[in-house]
Amino acid sequence: MKTIKILGTGCPSCVSTEKVVKDVISELNIDAKIVKVTDIMEIMAYDVMSTPAVVIDEKVVFKGGVPSKDVVKGLLVDNFANNACCSDEDSGSSCCSTDEKGTSCC
């Protein structure tokens, strides 16, 4: 399961961002947990000064406004496709490849 964080203090834009993300997760049937982060110090730890922001698996992928559904779909598909062969549960499976530099997809 992937973790998607919505960073924001609870403003209307932050609430809208959370709704868009939830709608897209539901539409795409993605196994993900949404975490709301409202603590300003924790938000600043992500080097985010403009909210709302979206974090997928600890990587800030969008900040400073309400993303459209198409933007969120692109972010989720890109971030989930990059790890498609390896979910958190099966990182040792044979589908995980290692490139010439010894870097694994997991």
N, C-alpha and C positions, 0 to 999 in steps of 0.2 A: 504494500500500500504506500502510495506517495503522500507527502505532506505538502499542503498548500497553505501558506500563511497570508492573511490579509492584514497589512499594517495600516493602522489609522486609529485616531482617537474617538471615533464614533460619529463623525460628521455625516451629513446626508450622502456625500460622495463615497465615503467608506462603506456605508450601508448598501448603496447601489452597487459598488464593486463586488461586495460579498454575494449579492443576489445574482449578478451576472455570472460569477464564477460557479456558484451552485447550480444555476440553470444549465450551463455548458457541461459541467460534470455529469449531471443527470442525463442530458441529451446524448452525450458520447458514451455513457455507461462506464465511466472511469472510476476505478477503485482508488479513492483519495479521501484523505481526512483534511477538513478545513479547520484552521486554527486562527482565531482573531487575536491580534496583538495590539493592545491599546496603550501599553506603558510606553511613555515617550522615551525613556532611557533605552529600553529594549529596541524600539524603532530606530533610534539614532545609532545603535550598535550595527545596524545594517547599512549605515552611511546613507540613510534616506532622510532628506530634509523636506520633502514635499510628498504628502500623502493624498490619497491612498496609494499603497504599493502592493504588489503581488510578489510573493516569494515561493518558488517551487524548489523543494529539496534544498533549502538554504541558499538559493541563488535568486537575487533580485532580478525579476524579468520584466517588470513594468512599474512605473511610478509617476506620480504627479497628476493623476486624473482618473476618470472612470473609463475603463477600456470597453470597447464594443464587444459583442458576442464573437464576432469574427476574429478580433484580436486575441481574445482569450482562447478561442479554438486553436488558433495558430500557435500560441504559446504552449498550450497543453499538448497538442499533437507533436510539436517539435521536441518538447522536453520528455514526453513519454516515449516517442519513437527512438530517441537517442539511447534509451535504455530498454527497448522493447524485448530484446532477447534475455534480459536478466532482471527479473523482479527482485525485490528485497529477499524473498523467500528462497530463490533458486540461483543465487549468485555463483554457485559451484557447478551449475549444470553445464553440459557439453556444448550448449549453444553459445556460450561465452567464448569469444575468440581472443587471441593475443596477437597483436601486430608485430612487425619486425623489430620494434623497439622494446617489446616485452610488455606493452600496455594492454591491459584487459578492458573489455567493454563494460565491465562491472565496476 
